[in-house]
């Protein structure tokens, strides 16, 4: 990995217990970070050459009926209002027959303490709210 910020972030995540899979291209530093602890999300990260870092995780795959559910959209809106740093988004699969929820955040550059605080907040937000997502929408068939 040629991207210095990407390498610093990989080192940080490996220290946290993640296993890194590098999926970089010449123009983009992209990697996946997986962890064996079930309560901590696996992550997808992209670091562009300017130092902009995009972090995301996703959950779900419900059938398409959920995307039309008023309650589902209210839940996503509530998550976005209560979250300090993260953005919650419903996403349709390529077949338009299933939906997942993506939780994402951004940071510019890498500074150990700032990145650590962001990751702590991100993981806590996901950890605290994903059970609500599954509890509230259990009636929708997961695909």
Buried (B, 14 or more C-beta within 10 A) or exposed (E): BEBEBBBBBBEBBEEBEBEBEEEBEEEEBBBBBBBEEEEBBEBBBBBBEEBEBBBBBBBBBBEBEBBEBEEBEEBBEEBEEEBEBBBBBBEEEEEEEBBBBBBBBBBEBBEEEEBEEBBEBBBEBBEEBBEEBEEBBEEBEEB
